[in-house]
Amino acid sequence: MDNKNTTKISKYLSYILRHQPQSIGLTLDKKGWANIDELIAKTTDFSLSLSTIQYVVETNDKQRFALSENATKIRANQGHSLEIDLALTAQQPPAVLYHGTAKHFVVSIQEHGLKKQNRHHVHLSQHKDVANSVGARHGKPIIFKLRTAAMIQDGFIFYQSDNNVWLTDLVPAKYLQLVEEEQNGHL
């Protein structure tokens, strides 16, 4: 399967499994799992098969999806705007976490902090390069570094998704530090 088709299917699965399963008449269970046979049957824009879905899940660079052990169900690992119980347990985050965003959001973030908006959580990364690639999706990337230890001390709770994205409900501006670009233009 070519990269263009894989990307198209990945975006489709993200949309359906994270935001709009009802747009194709698909039902998710309370933990966000969809029956793969039902997903295949209700997808009419293009042809899906179990092997295609397995390939997209296995090759997705951000590991956005999970398959059940018997490969009869699929779900998104995080990023839902739907009420889903991902059964996350509180975790001790690493000492440093990052959030990538586009330059045009900086002023708002510096004033209001990071909010989950229409998703379940704010998404954070342990790696600066991942945060940079996330920020680049929306324009010139900017990275914020979190004062994670101070947040923990003040009672904030963190979770880690199955694909290693760190999650929390809110990051007030006082815990954020703008990461300056190095002189060579790279972070």
Buried (B, 14 or more C-beta within 10 A) or exposed (E): EEEEEBEBBBEBBBBBBBBEBEEBEBEBEEEBBBBBEBBBEBBEEEEBEBEBBBBBBEEBEBBBBBBEEEEEBBBBBBBBEBEBEBEBEEEEBBEBBBBBBBEEBBEEBEEEBBBBEEBBBBBBBBEBEBBBBBBBEBEEBBBBBBBBEEBBEEEBBBBBBBBEBBBBBBBEEEBBEEBEEEEEEEB
